[in-house]
Amino acid sequence: MTSVFYHLTSSCWYHNDSNDICKLGKNKLSINKIVNHTSSKDYLTFPVKKNDTHLGPIVAILTGKEREPFSGNYETFKRISNYIMNSGGIPIIVTPSSFVYKCVNAHYYCSNRKKWIQIQCPFPDLVYNRIPSPLLEKLPEYKKTIQLIKDFNIPFFNKGFCSKKEFVELLSKNRNLSKYLPPSVTIHSKEELLYYLVTWKSIYVKHHEASQGKGIFCFNLLTENQIEIQSSKGHSQICSLEKAWNFLRPFLHSTVIQKNIHSILSNGQKYDLRVLVHKQKEKYIVSGIGVRVANLNAITTHVPRGGSIMSVTKLSTPVNQFIINNLANEIGKALTNRFGPYYEFSMDIGRDKENHYYIFEVNSKPMVFDEEEIKKRGLENLVSLFYELTKFEP
């Protein structure tokens, strides 16, 4: 088996391939054959794949640096890193400040030593974007890094967060998808607010860049001058139309307003489907479907906000797999046509009483699913894509 070795003291890379000199990283830096591999404690060892004399691939997970040594979910990063490592790749964690001349200063999780180790690598063969917030993606340092990635033609996974406004515009202009978008409007006056509340009885107000159930309000019409405003934090207030309009007006430029689709279980709890999607060759496949159920009277189903998990097999009306598969493929193509290559995303989907499907949201950086089967299949499909895109397929 071909392996590469990283010498912890000198920061030099070596290999044991039959070729005297092999290449490593996207910039294909030459590394020499190892001669005296005398002490394993001085080296990190990586069994790797081969593409002629190119060894690897080096797969970088890009995150922020709001805490040391980097931001993000460490356990998730360890799980992805171990899977990459065990299947023939070199997993590293990088931040925008990691990229320097011809190399990156990265971290690698060494499971044998049970700690993160700082290492220096050639440029990665692929970058998996897990920058945790839209605000960080707007920083000059991030934009500079993205330009460098483009300049070196490095495959880039998850180009960035897709705002709710972009998502609504994308679906509304697509003839294959527009019928799956909840009715969406812009409101300019309290008279229009009243009109849509009278027409729909209930509307959702979502901040463009909200995530994980944050920044969402539900307006429910009780009487013509009595409106209940519920927040995703569980707060509720009843006020007049005038006060409801004054509450809403400051958010109008940064929100999406939609009809409340009543996707509820027999006991009255709101639920939605969480669908994980990956690209596979020229199509998009569903890696798994989960169900999230809100607490009674809650307006979001997110588990950190009190929601719970239910097996998809326990739904009284089975999921139409054909529709879900079709939506996954159509949305994947639409995202790619609009923003460039998309390889992974998740969808939040609801159903009304007539069993019509609605796409509530598309997440360009899916959260980790709690269901072990979905988590496992999603990781397999994700890493398989890493190798396909770096031309290190089995």
ZAMARGU-4260 file (C-alpha; in steps of 0.2 Angstrom, whole numbers, plus 5000, padded with zeros to 4 digits):
<rodrens>
0) 5000/5000/5000 | 5006/5017/4996 | 5008/5029/5011 | 5014/5047/5014 | 5023/5052/5029
5) 5024/5069/5038 | 5039/5073/5048 | 5033/5083/5063 | 5050/5091/5066 | 5055/5096/5049
10) 5037/5098/5042 | 5043/5088/5027 | 5033/5075/5017 | 5039/5058/5011 | 5032/5043/5002
15) 5035/5024/5000 | 5029/5022/4982 | 5039/5013/4969 | 5042/5030/4960 | 5057/5039/4967
20) 5048/5056/4967 | 5029/5058/4969 | 5017/5074/4969 | 5006/5080/4983 | 4992/5093/4984
25) 4983/5103/4970 | 5000/5112/4967 | 5008/5095/4965 | 5023/5098/4975 | 5037/5085/4973
30) 5040/5074/4988 | 5054/5062/4990 | 5054/5043/4995 | 5057/5040/5013 | 5074/5033/5018
35) 5076/5031/5036 | 5059/5028/5044 | 5066/5024/5061 | 5054/5031/5073 | 5035/5031/5071
40) 5033/5044/5084 | 5042/5057/5073 | 5030/5054/5059 | 5012/5055/5054 | 5007/5041/5042
45) 4993/5042/5029 | 4988/5027/5018 | 4983/5036/5002 | 4976/5034/4984 | 4986/5036/4968
50) 4983/5044/4952 | 4999/5040/4943 | 5013/5049/4953 | 5000/5061/4961 | 4996/5055/4979
55) 4982/5059/4990 | 4970/5067/4990 | 4972/5081/5003 | 4954/5086/5008 | 4952/5102/5017
60) 4938/5107/5028 | 4937/5126/5028 | 4930/5134/5044 | 4932/5150/5054 | 4944/5155/5068
65) 4932/5164/5081 | 4940/5152/5094 | 4956/5142/5095 | 4962/5133/5085 | 4947/5135/5074
70) 4928/5136/5075 | 4915/5123/5071 | 4908/5106/5077 | 4924/5097/5082 | 4916/5080/5084
75) 4908/5082/5066 | 4926/5086/5060 | 4933/5071/5068 | 4920/5060/5061 | 4923/5066/5043
80) 4942/5066/5045 | 4942/5048/5051 | 4932/5042/5037 | 4943/5051/5024 | 4958/5044/5033
85) 4952/5027/5033 | 4947/5027/5015 | 4963/5034/5008 | 4964/5053/5009 | 4973/5066/5020
90) 4960/5076/5030 | 4964/5093/5036 | 4955/5108/5044 | 4959/5125/5038 | 4954/5143/5040
95) 4955/5158/5028 | 4971/5163/5036 | 4979/5146/5034 | 4983/5149/5015 | 5001/5155/5013
100) 5013/5154/4999 | 5012/5137/4991 | 5006/5129/5007 | 4993/5129/5020 | 4995/5129/5039
105) 4982/5116/5044 | 4976/5105/5058 | 4974/5086/5058 | 4966/5075/5070 | 4977/5061/5075
110) 4965/5047/5082 | 4980/5038/5089 | 4986/5053/5100 | 4968/5059/5102 | 4972/5077/5098
115) 4973/5090/5085 | 4990/5092/5078 | 4996/5107/5067 | 5004/5102/5051 | 5010/5111/5035
120) 5003/5104/5018 | 5003/5108/5000 | 4987/5116/4993 | 4973/5104/4996 | 4965/5094/4981
125) 4948/5099/4987 | 4940/5112/4999 | 4924/5108/5009 | 4916/5124/5015 | 4910/5123/5032
130) 4912/5142/5036 | 4898/5143/5050 | 4889/5160/5046 | 4885/5171/5031 | 4894/5186/5040
135) 4910/5177/5040 | 4909/5174/5021 | 4908/5192/5018 | 4924/5196/5026 | 4939/5201/5015
140) 4950/5187/5021 | 4937/5174/5016 | 4935/5182/4999 | 4953/5183/4996 | 4954/5164/5000
145) 4940/5160/4988 | 4949/5169/4974 | 4965/5159/4978 | 4955/5143/4977 | 4948/5148/4960
150) 4965/5153/4954 | 4972/5136/4957 | 4956/5128/4951 | 4953/5118/4967 | 4936/5110/4968
155) 4926/5119/4981 | 4911/5111/4990 | 4897/5122/4996 | 4900/5139/4988 | 4891/5148/5001
160) 4875/5151/5011 | 4859/5153/5000 | 4848/5166/5008 | 4830/5164/5009 | 4827/5178/4997
165) 4838/5170/4984 | 4829/5154/4987 | 4812/5161/4984 | 4818/5170/4968 | 4826/5154/4962
170) 4810/5144/4964 | 4797/5157/4959 | 4806/5158/4942 | 4807/5140/4939 | 4792/5132/4930
175) 4796/5115/4937 | 4798/5121/4955 | 4787/5136/4957 | 4771/5126/4962 | 4781/5119/4977
180) 4785/5136/4984 | 4773/5142/4998 | 4764/5158/4992 | 4776/5172/4995 | 4773/5191/4995
185) 4780/5208/4998 | 4770/5219/5010 | 4771/5238/5009 | 4757/5244/5021 | 4746/5238/5036
190) 4731/5237/5024 | 4741/5224/5014 | 4746/5215/5030 | 4728/5214/5035 | 4723/5208/5017
195) 4735/5193/5018 | 4730/5189/5036 | 4712/5189/5031 | 4715/5179/5016 | 4727/5166/5023
200) 4723/5168/5042 | 4742/5165/5046 | 4758/5171/5038 | 4777/5167/5042 | 4790/5181/5042
205) 4808/5174/5040 | 4824/5184/5040 | 4834/5182/5024 | 4849/5175/5032 | 4840/5166/5047
210) 4845/5148/5051 | 4842/5134/5063 | 4824/5141/5066 | 4831/5158/5072 | 4824/5175/5066
215) 4806/5168/5062 | 4789/5175/5067 | 4772/5169/5064 | 4757/5181/5063 | 4740/5174/5066
220) 4724/5183/5064 | 4712/5182/5079 | 4700/5196/5074 | 4701/5210/5062 | 4710/5221/5075
225) 4718/5207/5085 | 4734/5198/5079 | 4745/5186/5088 | 4763/5187/5085 | 4773/5171/5089
230) 4792/5170/5089 | 4804/5155/5086 | 4810/5158/5104 | 4793/5153/5110 | 4787/5171/5115
235) 4769/5176/5110 | 4760/5193/5111 | 4743/5198/5105 | 4741/5216/5098 | 4732/5228/5087
240) 4734/5229/5068 | 4743/5245/5071 | 4755/5238/5083 | 4758/5222/5072 | 4762/5233/5057
245) 4774/5244/5068 | 4783/5228/5073 | 4784/5221/5056 | 4789/5237/5046 | 4808/5238/5052
250) 4810/5220/5045 | 4802/5222/5028 | 4818/5225/5018 | 4826/5209/5025 | 4812/5196/5026
255) 4803/5184/5016 | 4784/5183/5020 | 4774/5167/5016 | 4758/5159/5019 | 4758/5147/5034
260) 4757/5130/5027 | 4748/5119/5039 | 4759/5103/5039 | 4752/5095/5055 | 4751/5078/5063
265) 4734/5071/5069 | 4738/5077/5087 | 4740/5095/5080 | 4759/5096/5081 | 4768/5104/5066
270) 4781/5094/5057 | 4792/5094/5041 | 4803/5082/5032 | 4822/5085/5032 | 4829/5078/5016
275) 4848/5076/5013 | 4854/5077/4995 | 4871/5073/4986 | 4876/5074/4968 | 4881/5057/4961
280) 4888/5058/4943 | 4876/5068/4933 | 4861/5068/4945 | 4856/5071/4963 | 4851/5057/4975
285) 4843/5057/4992 | 4854/5051/5005 | 4841/5051/5018 | 4824/5058/5025 | 4821/5063/5043
290) 4806/5070/5051 | 4806/5084/5064 | 4791/5088/5075 | 4788/5104/5084 | 4781/5106/5102
295) 4763/5110/5103 | 4760/5128/5098 | 4778/5130/5093 | 4782/5138/5075 | 4798/5129/5071
300) 4803/5111/5071 | 4822/5113/5075 | 4828/5101/5089 | 4838/5114/5097 | 4822/5124/5099
305) 4812/5111/5107 | 4808/5100/5092 | 4809/5081/5092 | 4814/5067/5080 | 4802/5055/5072
310) 4805/5041/5060 | 4798/5044/5043 | 4790/5026/5044 | 4778/5032/5058 | 4770/5045/5047
315) 4751/5041/5044 | 4753/5046/5026 | 4768/5038/5017 | 4781/5050/5009 | 4780/5050/4990
320) 4797/5045/4986 | 4795/5050/4968 | 4791/5068/4972 | 4805/5069/4984 | 4818/5062/4972
325) 4811/5074/4958 | 4813/5089/4969 | 4830/5084/4974 | 4836/5083/4956 | 4827/5099/4950
330) 4833/5109/4965 | 4851/5103/4962 | 4850/5108/4944 | 4843/5125/4948 | 4856/5129/4961
335) 4870/5124/4949 | 4863/5134/4935 | 4861/5149/4946 | 4876/5149/4957 | 4888/5136/4950
340) 4892/5118/4954 | 4882/5112/4969 | 4886/5095/4977 | 4877/5094/4993 | 4861/5102/5001
345) 4846/5098/5012 | 4828/5103/5010 | 4815/5106/5023 | 4798/5100/5015 | 4780/5101/5021
350) 4763/5094/5016 | 4746/5102/5017 | 4730/5093/5021 | 4728/5089/5002 | 4745/5081/5002
355) 4753/5094/4991 | 4772/5096/4994 | 4780/5113/4998 | 4798/5117/5000 | 4801/5128/5015
360) 4819/5130/5014 | 4835/5124/5005 | 4851/5123/5016 | 4867/5124/5006 | 4877/5119/5021
365) 4866/5105/5029 | 4867/5102/5048 | 4872/5085/5054 | 4857/5073/5054 | 4854/5064/5071
370) 4848/5048/5063 | 4863/5036/5062 | 4858/5028/5046 | 4856/5045/5037 | 4872/5051/5045
375) 4882/5036/5039 | 4875/5036/5021 | 4877/5055/5019 | 4895/5053/5024 | 4898/5039/5012
380) 4891/5049/4998 | 4900/5065/5003 | 4917/5057/5004 | 4914/5047/4988 | 4911/5064/4979
385) 4927/5070/4986 | 4937/5057/4977 | 4927/5059/4961 | 4930/5077/4960 | 4949/5075/4964
390) 4950/5061/4951 | 4956/5049/4965 | 4941/5037/4962 | 4943/5019/4968
</rodrens>
